[in-house]
Structures are given as structure tokens and as C-alpha cells.
Amino acid sequence: MSIEAQIVAKELKSCDSHAQHEHELKQQMLVHEHERSMASEKARLLELELRLEETKLHRLEAQVQAGEAGEK
């Protein structure tokens, strides 16, 4: 194998390795973006659930106060 062929082969190998590494990094970035998106959605759902539970609690408190006011 000539020196030029060896140089070209090494350059191709280097380019292929770089492209593969870049692809892996992009894949990891996509996974992290998806996980972040899912975590944000989970946080939003938990906030809504909390607001619902607070509303239920306020309603029960109002019912108790209305019951106490009716007994007086």
C-alpha cells in the first residue's frame, strides 16, 4: 500500500470516527431534550393536581363553615 493510500485510509477512518462520535452526541442531546420535555410535562400535571386538591380543600372548608353557621 502506498503512502498516499495509507494517508487517505487514515483520514477516512478519522472522518468516520468523528462522524460517529458526532452522531452519538446528537442522539444523547435528543434523549436529554425528550427527558426534559417529559419532566416539564410531569411538573405541569403535578401543579394542576395540586391546584385541584387545594380547590377541593377550600370547598370542604366552605361546607364545614356553612354547616357551623347553620347550626348557630
N, C-alpha and C positions, 0 to 999 in steps of 0.2 A: 504494500500500500504506500502510495507516495505521500510525501509530507503534506502537500496540499489537501489530499483526500483525508488525511488524519485531522488536519485543522478544521476542515469542513465538518467532519463527523463530530468532533468535539463541540463545535459551535451549534450544530443541530441538537446534540444531546443537551447542551446548556439551555438552548431556547425551549426545548421540550420540557425540561425540568422547571424552568421559570414559569412557563405557561401552566403547567400542572399545579405548581405552588399558588399561582395567582387564582386559578380556578377553585382550589381548596379554600383560599381566603374568602373569595366571593360567596362560596357555599356557606361558610361559617357566618358571614355577615348576614345572609338571608335567614339563617336559622335564628340568629340573635334578634333580628328585626321582628321575626314572627313571634318569638317568645315575649319580646317587649310589648308587641301589639296584644297578645293574649293576656298578659299581665295587666295592661291598661284596661282591657275589657272586663277582666275579673274585678279590678278595683272599682270600676264604674257600677257593675252589678252589685257589689257589696255596699256601695254608697246608697244605691236605690233601696236595697233590702233594709239598710239601717233607717232610712227615711220612712219606709213603710212601717217598721216596728215602732219608731217614735210616734208616728201618726196613730197607730193602734193604742199605744200607751196613753196618749193625750185623750183619745176618745174614751178609754176606760176611766181615766181620771175625771173627765167631764160627767160621765154617767154616775160615778160614785158621788161627786159633788151634787149632782142633780137629785140623787136619791137622798142624800143628807139634808138638802134644802127642802125636799118634800116631806120629810119626817118632822120638821120643826114646826 
